Amino acid sequence: MKKLLCYLIALFPLAVFAQTAKTVRPFFEKKTIGEIRMTLPAKNWSNALDSMRLYGEGMLLGAVQIDGKSYDSVGVRFRGNNSYQMGSKRNPFQIKLDFVQPGQNHQGYPEVKLSSALRDPSLVREILFLEIASNYMPAPQASYTKLFVNGEYVGIFINIESVEGPFLRNHYGSDDNPLFKAGVDYKPEASPAGCKQNIFGALEYEENIDCYRNNFELKSDRGWLDIQELTRILNREPNRIERVLDVDRALWMLALNNLMVNLSSYSGARSINFYLYQDNNGRFQPIHWDLNLAFGSFKNTGGGSDLDIRTLQRLDPLLHADNLYKPLISQLLKDPLYRKIYLSHLRQINDDFVASGTYEKRAQELQAMIVVPFNDDQNKQYSLDEFQKSLRETIGRKSKIPGIFDLMSKRSRFLKVHPELTALPSAVSDVTVQGRGKYENQRVNTFRIMAKADRFPKKIIVYYRFGDNLPYLPMVMSEEASNDLPTGVKAFSANIEAPGEDAVLDYYILAENAGTVAFVPREYMNNPYKIKLSDLNK
């Protein structure tokens, strides 16, 4: 008995540790709802935050508890531009954990950003969009959290990963390069003469570098010359755009915006709500932001009055393709290959998530998780009935916020038969990398990639790199002569020199025919083909 008691006592600290470890909630855990409790010194704290939002960029000093973990001397303010509403407690929040104490953070995050989901009666638009987008390009994480201020339950909010250190390091390998946010909360008091007016983040070129301060917020300690150079090349030398922009990710961003009718973005009336980060290779990376108005909640493309729901369902997949004031769209889609890639991306997103009904199941899961805290919210802008109907029905007589399912099911069918999206792509097959022969003594020092494609391919390009954070380089594959292939099928090969014996090659293949393009592997964005030179020499 004594031995058993000693054994149990010895195990007790391990059991306590295991229990404690289990209770640490990951900051963006999606299966549970977080809890943030703020303590602010002002009794009328919302009035105090309104004053700060109106008269400057200051922050109210307070304390916060995040999922049970306490932090003192934090800065709190209302954030947002169009989403901010004076007099409302339910506004977007910014919480700076390192406001006074440098280095203070929660699970590596020095800043917390909460979205109020303005004009989203469903409360799923932001999370749903970001989850879909993350399959094709880096996107901030998002989850739900309950917010309390001075003991008062303010409501259910969306906790969005801030586009800063941890996000940038995780996706691009650094966080100390130029970072911009399109759209500004506070314009400079004195603007230089001759600046273009009301262009927001459209990426039009300006001769005077100070004009960019009217349209972008610099989130780093340098970068104005870099963004000016981006706009110069985009507008004046678009054939060199790959040097300064990750074009494929820009095309993914534009396709996601168009398909999911996200018009409070570059694709809408104002070119706002996205970030640009210059990676270590000197190329700007686009990043989505502020998505509460996606799925047709914002309805203006800049060409007149707001669109009705039927027009949103039938939104042109090539919206702004001829608009000189939207050069990120018009200049890129002017290139025949980029245009095909963009349309291929749009079709893939539709097939993966909309036409398949995957987005419907996920939206219902998200709503089911938050129905109780939503109903308990005394500051909510929509009733429980509107919340529950919002996935299928239009909400609001004036705002007319589309039911997500009604909008997207009809939009999906419209795109399925759109003439720009019905061309059949080449099917790529027999992708192999040639290794050393069984009885050969000479080591292989070249990656020889071979593939076939049907439907009369015009060209096959292999994109390759020798490192996770390096840009892919294109190589046009050579057509192989063959008389025994079926009609319309062609064989191709490419030789890529290995930089060393330990080389690891990432690659994917694009096949272009007269009508469209196809990619293999289909998930090349996150899971390209990977081959080690050492494996070829076994």
Residue pairs with C-beta under 8 A, 6 or more apart in sequence:
23 68
24 67
25 32
25 34
25 67
26 107
27 34
27 66
27 67
27 106
27 107
27 109
27 143
27 159
28 141
28 142
28 143
28 159
28 161
29 143
30 127
30 143
31 369
33 143
33 144
33 145
33 146
33 156
33 369
33 370
33 373
34 66
34 67
34 143
34 144
34 145
34 146
34 159
35 65
35 66
35 67
35 68
35 145
35 146
35 148
36 64
36 65
36 66
36 67
36 95
36 112
36 114
36 145
36 146
36 147
36 148
36 157
36 159
37 64
37 65
37 148
37 149
37 151
38 62
38 63
38 64
38 65
38 76
38 95
38 147
38 148
38 149
38 150
39 62
39 63
39 64
39 149
39 150
40 48
40 60
40 62
40 76
40 149
40 150
41 60
41 61
41 62
42 48
42 60
43 150
45 60
45 149
45 150
46 87
46 88
46 89
46 91
48 60
49 60
49 76
49 77
49 78
49 91
50 78
50 86
50 87
52 58
52 59
52 60
52 77
52 78
53 77
53 78
53 84
53 86
54 86
57 77
57 185
57 186
58 77
59 75
59 76
59 77
59 94
59 96
59 99
60 75
60 76
60 77
61 73
61 74
61 75
61 76
61 99
61 100
62 74
62 75
62 76
63 70
63 71
63 72
63 73
63 74
64 70
64 71
64 74
64 76
64 95
64 97
64 112
65 71
66 106
66 112
69 106
71 97
71 104
71 106
72 101
73 99
73 100
73 101
73 104
74 95
74 96
74 97
74 99
74 100
74 104
75 94
75 95
75 96
75 99
75 100
76 93
76 94
76 95
76 96
77 93
77 94
78 84
78 91
78 92
78 93
78 94
79 91
79 92
79 93
79 94
79 113
79 185
80 91
80 92
80 116
80 118
80 185
80 290
81 183
81 185
81 272
82 118
82 264
83 91
83 92
83 115
83 116
83 118
83 290
83 292
84 91
84 92
85 91
85 118
88 379
89 149
89 154
89 155
89 379
90 116
90 154
90 155
90 377
90 379
90 380
90 381
91 116
92 113
92 114
92 115
92 116
92 118
93 112
93 113
93 114
93 147
93 157
94 111
94 112
94 113
94 114
95 111
95 112
95 113
95 114
96 110
96 111
97 104
97 105
97 106
97 109
97 110
97 111
97 112
98 104
98 105
98 110
98 111
103 110
104 110
106 112
108 165
108 166
109 161
109 162
109 166
110 164
110 165
111 162
111 164
112 159
112 162
113 159
113 160
113 161
113 162
114 145
114 147
114 157
114 158
114 159
114 160
115 126
115 142
115 157
115 158
115 159
115 160
115 290
115 292
116 155
116 157
116 158
116 292
117 123
117 125
117 126
117 157
117 158
117 292
118 292
118 293
118 381
119 292
119 293
119 297
119 298
119 399
119 401
120 126
120 292
120 293
120 297
120 390
120 401
121 381
121 382
121 386
121 387
121 390
121 395
121 396
121 401
122 363
122 367
122 387
122 390
122 391
122 404
123 156
123 158
123 366
123 367
123 370
123 374
123 387
124 363
124 366
124 367
124 391
124 404
125 291
125 292
125 293
125 294
125 295
125 297
125 404
126 142
126 158
126 160
126 291
126 292
126 294
127 142
127 143
127 144
127 158
127 366
128 295
128 359
128 362
128 363
128 366
128 404
129 256
129 260
129 262
129 288
129 291
129 294
129 295
130 139
130 140
130 141
130 142
130 160
130 288
130 291
131 142
131 362
132 256
132 260
132 349
132 353
132 359
133 139
133 252
133 256
133 288
134 141
135 352
135 353
135 523
135 525
135 526
136 252
136 256
136 345
136 348
136 349
136 525
137 249
137 252
137 253
137 256
137 286
137 525
138 167
138 171
138 172
138 249
138 285
138 287
139 287
139 288
140 160
140 161
140 162
140 163
140 167
140 287
140 288
140 289
141 160
141 161
142 158
142 159
142 160
142 161
143 158
143 159
144 156
144 157
144 158
144 159
144 366
144 369
144 370
144 373
145 156
145 157
145 158
145 159
146 153
146 155
146 156
146 157
146 373
147 153
147 154
147 155
147 156
147 157
148 154
153 376
153 377
153 378
154 377
154 379
155 373
155 377
155 378
155 379
155 380
156 370
156 373
156 374
156 377
158 292
161 167
163 179
163 181
163 219
163 275
163 277
163 287
163 289
164 175
164 179
164 219
165 175
166 175
168 174
168 175
168 179
168 277
169 175
171 285
172 277
172 279
172 280
172 285
172 469
173 279
173 280
173 468
173 469
174 279
174 280
176 220
177 220
177 223
177 277
177 278
177 279
177 280
178 218
178 220
178 222
178 223
178 226
178 227
178 277
178 278
179 218
179 219
179 220
179 223
179 275
179 276
179 277
179 278
180 201
180 216
180 217
180 218
180 219
180 223
180 227
180 275
180 276
180 277
181 216
181 217
181 219
181 274
181 275
181 289
182 200
182 201
182 215
182 216
182 266
182 271
182 272
182 273
182 274
182 275
182 276
183 200
183 201
183 215
183 216
183 217
183 270
183 271
183 272
183 273
184 213
184 214
184 215
184 216
184 217
185 217
187 213
187 214
188 210
188 213
188 214
191 210
191 211
191 213
191 214
192 208
192 210
192 211
194 207
194 208
194 211
195 206
195 208
195 210
195 211
195 214
196 204
196 206
196 211
199 215
199 271
199 325
200 215
200 270
200 271
200 272
201 215
201 216
201 266
201 271
201 272
201 274
202 215
202 266
202 271
202 325
202 326
202 327
202 328
203 230
203 231
203 234
203 235
203 271
203 327
203 328
204 231
204 235
204 325
204 327
205 228
205 231
205 232
205 234
205 235
205 236
206 212
206 228
206 231
209 224
209 225
209 228
212 224
212 227
212 228
213 224
216 227
218 224
219 275
223 278
226 244
226 278
226 284
227 276
227 284
229 244
230 244
230 245
230 276
230 284
231 327
233 240
233 241
233 243
233 244
233 245
234 241
234 244
234 245
234 327
234 328
234 331
235 327
235 331
238 331
238 332
238 334
238 335
241 247
241 331
241 332
242 283
243 282
243 283
244 282
244 283
244 284
245 283
245 284
246 279
246 283
246 284
246 285
246 286
246 471
247 332
247 338
248 341
249 285
249 286
250 286
250 328
250 332
251 332
251 338
251 341
251 342
251 345
252 345
252 525
253 266
253 274
253 286
253 288
254 266
254 267
254 328
254 329
254 332
254 342
255 342
255 345
255 346
255 349
256 262
256 288
256 349
257 263
257 265
257 266
257 267
257 268
258 267
258 315
258 317
258 319
258 346
259 317
259 346
259 349
259 350
259 354
259 411
259 415
260 294
260 295
260 408
261 294
261 295
261 296
261 312
261 315
261 407
261 411
262 268
262 288
262 291
262 293
262 294
262 295
262 298
263 269
263 293
263 296
263 298
263 299
263 300
263 301
264 270
264 272
264 273
264 290
264 291
264 293
264 294
264 297
264 298
265 271
265 272
265 273
265 274
265 288
265 294
266 272
266 273
266 274
266 326
266 328
266 329
267 301
267 319
267 320
267 326
267 329
268 298
268 300
268 301
268 302
269 300
269 301
269 302
270 302
271 326
271 328
272 290
273 288
273 289
273 290
273 291
274 286
274 287
274 288
274 289
275 286
275 287
275 289
276 284
276 285
276 286
276 287
277 284
277 285
277 287
278 284
278 285
279 285
279 469
280 469
281 469
281 470
281 471
283 471
295 402
295 404
295 407
295 408
296 309
296 312
296 401
296 402
296 407
297 399
297 401
297 402
299 306
299 307
299 308
299 312
300 306
300 307
301 307
301 319
301 320
307 315
308 400
309 394
309 400
309 402
309 406
309 407
312 402
312 407
312 411
313 407
313 410
313 411
313 414
314 411
314 414
315 411
317 343
317 346
317 415
317 418
317 420
317 421
318 333
318 420
319 329
320 326
320 329
320 330
321 329
321 330
321 333
321 339
322 330
323 329
323 330
324 330
332 338
332 339
332 342
333 339
333 342
337 512
337 517
340 512
340 515
340 516
340 517
341 510
341 517
343 420
343 421
343 516
344 425
344 516
344 517
344 518
344 519
346 415
346 421
347 415
347 421
348 522
350 412
350 415
350 416
352 358
353 359
354 408
354 409
354 411
354 412
355 412
355 416
359 404
359 408
360 391
360 405
363 391
363 404
363 405
364 391
367 387
367 388
367 391
371 384
371 387
371 388
374 380
374 384
374 387
375 384
380 387
382 390
382 395
386 395
389 395
389 403
390 401
390 403
390 404
391 403
391 404
391 405
392 403
392 404
392 405
392 406
393 403
393 406
394 400
394 401
394 402
394 403
394 406
395 401
395 403
415 421
416 422
423 513
423 514
423 515
423 516
424 455
424 515
424 516
425 455
425 511
425 513
425 515
425 516
425 517
425 518
426 453
426 454
426 455
426 456
426 457
426 511
426 512
426 513
426 518
427 453
427 454
427 455
427 518
428 451
428 452
428 453
428 460
428 509
428 511
428 518
428 520
429 451
429 452
429 453
429 454
430 450
430 451
430 452
431 449
431 450
431 451
431 509
431 520
431 529
432 449
432 450
432 451
433 447
433 448
433 449
433 450
433 505
433 531
433 536
434 444
434 448
434 450
434 536
435 444
435 535
435 536
435 537
435 538
436 442
436 443
436 444
436 536
436 537
436 538
443 537
444 533
444 536
444 537
445 497
445 498
445 501
445 533
446 495
446 496
446 497
446 498
447 464
447 495
447 496
447 497
447 498
447 503
447 505
447 507
447 531
447 533
447 536
448 493
448 494
448 495
449 462
449 477
449 493
449 494
449 495
449 496
449 507
449 509
450 480
450 491
450 492
450 493
451 460
451 477
451 491
451 492
451 493
451 509
451 511
451 520
452 485
452 489
452 490
452 491
452 492
453 460
453 489
453 490
453 492
453 511
453 513
453 518
454 486
454 488
454 489
455 488
455 513
456 488
456 490
456 513
456 514
457 490
457 492
457 511
457 512
457 513
458 512
458 513
458 514
459 476
459 511
459 512
460 476
460 477
460 492
460 509
460 510
460 511
460 512
461 474
461 475
461 476
461 477
461 509
461 510
461 512
462 474
462 475
462 477
462 494
462 496
462 507
462 508
462 509
462 510
463 472
463 473
463 474
463 475
463 507
463 508
463 509
463 510
463 524
464 472
464 473
464 475
464 496
464 505
464 506
464 507
465 471
465 472
465 473
465 505
465 506
465 507
466 499
466 503
466 504
466 505
466 506
468 506
472 506
472 507
472 508
475 494
475 496
476 494
477 492
477 493
477 494
477 509
478 492
478 493
478 494
479 490
479 491
479 492
480 490
480 491
480 492
480 493
482 490
482 491
485 491
496 505
496 507
498 505
498 533
500 533
501 533
501 534
502 532
502 533
502 534
503 532
503 533
504 530
504 531
504 532
504 533
505 530
505 531
505 532
505 533
506 528
506 529
506 530
507 528
507 529
507 531
508 519
508 520
508 521
508 524
508 528
508 529
509 519
509 520
510 517
510 518
510 519
511 517
511 518
511 519
511 520
521 527
521 528
521 529
